[in-house]
Amino acid sequence: MTFPQYTAGITEPTDLNFLLGPKLFFILFKALFIIGILFYIIYAVIMIRQIQLMTETVKTKMSGSLILLGVIHLILALLLFGYFLIV
């Protein structure tokens, strides 16, 4: 009398769960988020540069506030990047 061998749900070696497990999906998903936030950080740096050029051309009372908002935006983008690396 032979007992069936337990294969933990994998019926064949070509099963998609065997090739593309949940860990691989998570790694690819995380890599896409990290690439996306890197592009967003580049956007935030360009936005700060544009704010600086604008404040050199047109001086207003709000110039300092706009630069501050741009720097806060960049800091938040960097914090989000750090969060994506940790999680």
FITIMAR-538549 format. One line per 2 residues: their letters; for each residue x, y, z of N, C-alpha, C, O. Coordinates in pm, 1 decimal, padded with zeros to 6 digits. Each point is the difference from the previous one (the first is absolute). Layout:
<pts>
A> X Y Z X Y Z X Y Z X Y Z  ...
</pts>
This chain:
<pts>
MT> 00084.2 -00117.5 00000.0 -00084.2 00117.5 00000.0 00089.5 00125.0 00000.0 00084.6 00015.3 00088.1  -00102.6 00072.7 -00185.2 00079.2 00122.3 -00008.8 -00089.5 00119.5 00028.1 -00117.0 00002.7 -00038.0
FP> 00173.4 00093.5 00103.7 -00072.4 00121.9 00032.8 00041.9 00110.2 -00097.4 00115.7 00005.8 -00041.6  -00210.3 00081.9 00005.3 00038.5 00109.9 -00089.3 00097.9 00094.0 00070.1 -00011.7 00026.4 00119.7
QY> 00106.7 00022.7 -00195.7 00099.8 00090.3 00054.8 -00059.2 00140.0 00010.2 -00065.7 00047.0 -00092.9  00088.7 00019.1 00204.9 -00051.4 00134.8 00022.5 00089.6 00099.6 -00072.6 00121.0 00002.8 00022.5
TA> -00180.0 00079.0 -00109.8 00078.3 00095.2 -00080.2 -00032.4 00144.6 00032.3 00039.2 00089.4 -00075.0  -00109.1 -00064.0 00183.6 -00030.6 00137.0 00044.8 -00074.6 00080.1 -00105.7 00025.5 00119.5 -00015.4
GI> -00116.4 -00181.8 -00057.1 -00083.5 00071.7 -00094.4 00058.6 00014.4 -00138.5 -00070.3 00044.7 -00090.6  00194.5 -00080.2 00070.2 00062.3 00010.2 -00131.9 -00022.3 -00131.9 -00071.5 00049.3 -00104.5 00042.6
TE> -00123.3 00110.5 -00150.3 -00031.0 -00123.8 -00071.1 00108.1 -00036.9 -00100.0 00030.0 -00118.1 -00017.8  00028.0 00215.8 -00046.6 00105.0 -00023.6 -00099.0 00107.2 00107.2 00015.7 -00029.1 00108.6 00050.1
PT> 00151.2 -00136.3 -00091.4 00103.9 00103.5 00008.5 -00028.7 00121.4 -00087.8 00058.6 00106.0 00021.9  -00146.8 -00118.6 -00120.4 -00030.4 00113.1 -00086.8 -00115.8 00083.4 00052.5 -00045.8 00091.4 -00068.6
DL> -00002.1 -00120.5 00187.8 -00110.2 00075.5 00058.7 00043.7 00146.1 00021.2 00112.9 00025.9 00041.6  -00203.3 00068.9 -00070.5 00034.3 00142.7 00013.1 00031.2 00038.2 00143.5 00083.2 00087.9 00022.8
NF> -00146.2 -00150.1 00073.2 00031.3 00030.5 00139.1 00143.5 -00039.0 00033.4 00063.9 00061.9 00085.1  -00014.2 -00164.2 -00152.2 00137.9 -00042.8 00021.8 00097.7 00100.6 -00061.7 00100.8 00035.1 00061.3
LL> -00131.3 00010.5 -00182.3 00090.8 00091.3 -00069.9 -00012.4 00143.6 00049.1 00100.7 00067.3 00021.7  -00221.9 -00020.9 -00004.4 -00024.4 00138.4 00039.9 -00069.7 00001.5 00134.1 -00120.6 00023.4 00007.8
GP> 00194.4 -00047.8 00095.6 -00056.1 -00003.1 00134.6 -00034.2 00139.2 00049.4 00031.7 00099.4 -00065.3  -00096.5 -00092.6 00180.7 -00038.5 00131.2 00054.6 00120.4 00086.7 00035.1 -00010.0 00122.6 -00004.9
KL> 00123.6 -00182.7 00040.1 00117.1 00081.4 00032.0 00052.3 00072.0 -00123.8 00039.6 00116.3 00008.6  -00038.7 -00182.6 -00121.5 00046.2 00063.5 -00123.2 -00093.4 00113.3 -00040.0 00045.5 00105.5 -00044.2
FF> -00175.4 -00126.7 00059.5 -00096.7 00105.1 -00030.5 00023.0 00120.4 00090.7 -00003.4 00113.7 -00047.0  00026.7 -00136.9 00176.3 00023.7 00109.1 00094.2 00127.8 00075.9 -00035.7 00002.7 00122.8 00006.8
IL> 00101.9 -00194.1 -00044.3 00126.2 00065.3 -00035.8 -00017.2 00086.3 -00125.1 00050.0 00112.4 -00004.6  -00119.3 -00162.9 -00095.6 -00023.2 00078.8 -00121.5 -00086.9 00121.9 00029.2 00026.5 00108.9 -00051.1
FK> -00129.3 -00126.6 00132.4 -00088.4 00110.1 00036.8 00077.0 00107.5 00076.2 -00017.2 00119.2 -00025.6  00102.1 -00161.7 00119.3 00080.8 00094.3 00076.9 00099.7 00072.6 -00089.7 00021.9 00120.1 00016.4
AL> 00038.9 -00192.2 -00111.7 00095.4 00062.6 -00091.3 -00067.8 00108.0 -00084.6 00058.5 00105.5 -00024.3  -00179.6 -00131.3 -00019.9 -00072.9 00100.8 -00077.8 -00029.5 00124.0 00083.8 00011.0 00112.1 -00049.7
FI> -00048.1 -00130.9 00175.9 -00024.8 00114.8 00086.8 00128.1 00079.1 00023.4 -00002.9 00123.1 00000.5  00114.9 -00191.7 00018.9 00126.4 00069.7 00024.2 00041.9 00077.8 -00124.5 00046.9 00113.2 00011.7
IG> -00062.6 -00171.1 -00129.6 00031.9 00071.2 -00124.1 -00091.8 00121.3 -00016.1 00044.5 00107.4 -00040.4  -00171.1 -00125.1 00071.9 -00094.9 00111.0 -00009.7 00033.8 00113.5 00093.4 -00006.0 00116.3 -00039.8
IL> 00042.0 -00147.4 00164.9 00032.2 00107.0 00093.7 00131.2 00067.6 -00036.6 00017.6 00118.3 00029.4  00075.7 -00190.2 -00093.2 00123.0 00064.9 -00046.7 -00031.4 00104.8 -00106.9 00057.3 00108.9 00000.6
FY> -00148.2 -00142.2 -00091.8 -00042.3 00099.2 -00099.1 -00069.6 00118.2 00067.9 00015.3 00114.6 -00042.4  -00091.1 -00143.2 00147.3 -00069.5 00107.8 00071.5 00099.7 00089.7 00072.9 -00021.0 00121.0 00008.2
II> 00128.3 -00177.8 00044.4 00103.2 00081.2 00064.8 00068.4 00090.3 -00102.6 00027.3 00116.7 00028.1  -00000.2 -00170.2 -00145.7 00057.6 00082.4 -00107.0 -00094.7 00114.9 -00034.2 00043.8 00113.2 -00020.3
YA> -00173.9 -00142.9 00014.0 -00099.6 00103.9 -00025.4 00002.5 00105.9 00110.0 -00008.3 00119.3 -00029.1  00019.6 -00161.4 00154.6 00000.8 00095.1 00111.7 00122.6 00089.6 -00005.1 -00009.2 00118.9 00030.4
VI> 00124.7 -00174.4 -00068.7 00122.0 00081.0 -00011.6 -00015.0 00101.1 -00113.5 00037.9 00116.2 00014.8  -00092.6 -00159.8 -00126.8 -00022.1 00092.3 -00112.8 -00098.6 00109.2 00040.0 00015.3 00115.4 -00040.2
MI> -00115.8 -00151.2 00118.8 -00098.0 00099.0 00042.7 00064.6 00105.8 00090.2 -00032.8 00118.2 -00010.9  00123.2 -00158.7 00098.7 00069.9 00097.5 00085.0 00083.4 00093.9 -00087.3 00002.9 00120.8 00023.4
RQ> 00064.1 -00176.1 -00122.9 00080.9 00084.3 -00089.8 -00089.0 00099.1 -00075.9 00037.0 00116.1 -00017.5  -00151.8 -00161.3 -00026.6 -00092.4 00089.9 -00070.2 -00050.6 00110.5 00093.0 -00015.1 00114.6 -00042.5
IQ> -00011.0 -00148.3 00168.2 -00044.9 00101.4 00096.4 00110.4 00103.1 00021.6 -00027.6 00119.7 00007.6  00152.4 -00165.3 00002.2 00111.6 00093.5 00018.1 00014.5 00093.1 -00119.6 00021.2 00120.0 00016.8
LM> -00032.7 -00175.2 -00137.9 00008.7 00085.0 -00119.4 -00114.6 00099.7 -00005.1 00018.9 00115.1 -00039.3  -00137.7 -00159.1 00078.9 -00116.0 00088.6 -00002.0 00016.8 00113.1 00101.2 -00032.3 00115.1 -00029.4
TE> 00083.6 -00148.2 00150.5 00014.3 00104.8 00101.4 00111.2 00098.1 -00034.1 -00003.4 00114.4 00045.2  00102.9 -00157.1 -00124.7 00101.5 00095.2 -00045.9 -00057.4 00095.7 -00103.4 00040.2 00116.1 -00007.7
TV> -00134.8 -00165.9 -00071.9 -00058.9 00083.4 -00104.5 -00107.6 00092.4 00056.0 -00001.3 00119.7 -00028.9  -00088.6 -00175.9 00109.0 -00111.4 00076.6 00056.1 00009.0 -00005.6 00151.9 -00019.6 -00105.8 00059.6
KT> 00048.8 00217.6 00002.2 00012.4 00004.9 00144.9 -00133.6 00042.3 00060.3 -00055.2 00105.0 -00032.8  00004.9 -00190.5 00122.4 -00125.2 00029.1 00070.7 00018.3 -00030.4 00148.2 00104.8 -00048.6 00042.7
KM> -00209.5 00078.3 00034.9 00003.8 -00032.4 00142.2 -00007.4 -00150.6 00023.5 00044.0 -00049.4 00103.8  -00099.4 -00022.5 -00199.7 -00020.2 -00144.0 00015.5 00120.2 -00082.5 -00046.4 -00005.1 -00122.8 00007.3
SG> 00110.4 00184.1 -00053.5 00114.1 -00074.1 -00054.4 00060.0 -00094.7 00103.4 00026.7 -00116.2 -00030.4  -00005.5 00164.9 00151.3 00056.6 -00084.2 00104.9 -00090.6 -00117.0 00035.3 00047.2 -00110.6 00026.1
SL> -00177.7 00136.0 -00025.4 -00095.5 -00106.4 00031.8 -00001.7 -00107.2 -00108.3 -00012.4 -00118.9 00029.4  00025.0 00161.7 -00154.9 -00000.2 -00097.4 -00109.0 00124.0 -00089.0 00004.0 -00008.4 -00120.4 -00024.2
IL> 00123.5 00180.4 00054.8 00121.6 -00079.6 00012.3 -00012.8 -00098.0 00116.3 00039.9 -00115.9 -00011.4  -00094.7 00161.9 00121.8 -00020.2 -00086.7 00115.3 -00093.0 -00116.4 -00033.2 00026.2 -00113.7 00039.1
LG> -00133.4 00141.6 -00110.3 -00091.6 -00107.7 -00040.0 00069.1 -00100.4 -00093.1 -00023.9 -00120.3 00009.9  00108.1 00168.9 -00098.8 00073.7 -00089.2 -00089.0 00096.3 -00089.0 00076.6 00012.5 -00118.5 -00030.9
VI> 00055.0 00173.3 00129.5 00094.1 -00078.7 00080.4 -00075.8 -00102.7 00084.3 00044.2 -00114.2 00012.6  -00157.5 00153.9 00044.7 -00082.0 -00094.6 00076.2 -00047.6 -00113.3 -00090.8 -00001.8 -00116.1 00040.8
HL> -00036.1 00149.6 -00162.1 -00043.4 -00100.4 -00097.4 00112.8 -00099.2 -00029.1 -00023.7 -00120.6 -00006.1  00145.1 00170.5 -00011.8 00114.5 -00087.2 -00025.7 00029.7 -00088.8 00120.9 00029.2 -00118.5 -00016.2
IL> -00036.4 00174.2 00135.9 00024.5 -00078.5 00121.6 -00102.9 -00111.3 00013.8 00034.9 -00112.7 00035.2  -00161.7 00143.5 -00062.8 -00103.3 -00102.8 00007.3 00022.1 -00109.4 -00104.3 -00025.0 -00117.4 00027.1
AL> 00071.5 00155.1 -00145.2 00029.4 -00100.1 -00103.1 00116.5 -00089.1 00043.3 -00002.2 -00120.6 -00024.5  00103.6 00178.7 00088.4 00112.4 -00079.8 00049.1 -00042.9 -00092.8 00113.8 00045.8 -00113.9 00008.0
LL> -00133.2 00162.4 00079.3 -00051.7 -00085.3 00107.2 -00082.1 -00115.6 -00056.5 00007.1 -00112.3 00049.7  -00084.1 00140.4 -00152.5 -00078.1 -00105.3 -00064.5 00091.8 -00103.2 -00064.4 -00029.1 -00119.6 00004.1
FG> 00138.7 00164.0 -00063.1 00098.1 -00091.6 -00057.1 00059.1 -00089.6 00108.7 00014.8 -00120.6 -00019.9  00018.5 00179.1 00133.6 00051.5 -00079.1 00112.2 -00102.1 -00100.8 00050.1 00035.2 -00112.7 00034.6
YF> -00160.6 00152.7 -00030.9 -00106.9 -00091.8 00041.5 -00012.9 -00116.5 -00096.9 -00017.6 -00114.3 00042.2  00026.2 00142.4 -00172.1 -00009.5 -00107.8 -00099.0 00117.7 -00096.3 00010.0 -00015.0 -00119.4 -00025.8
LI> 00132.6 00171.2 00063.5 00115.8 -00089.0 00015.8 -00014.5 -00089.6 00122.5 00041.3 -00116.0 -00002.3  -00099.8 00169.5 00109.0 -00014.1 -00076.5 00123.9 -00109.3 -00105.6 -00013.4 00018.8 -00115.2 00038.9
V> -00131.7 00154.9 -00093.6 -00113.1 -00093.8 -00012.9 00022.4 -00083.6 -00119.4 -00082.0 -00086.3 -00031.2
</pts>
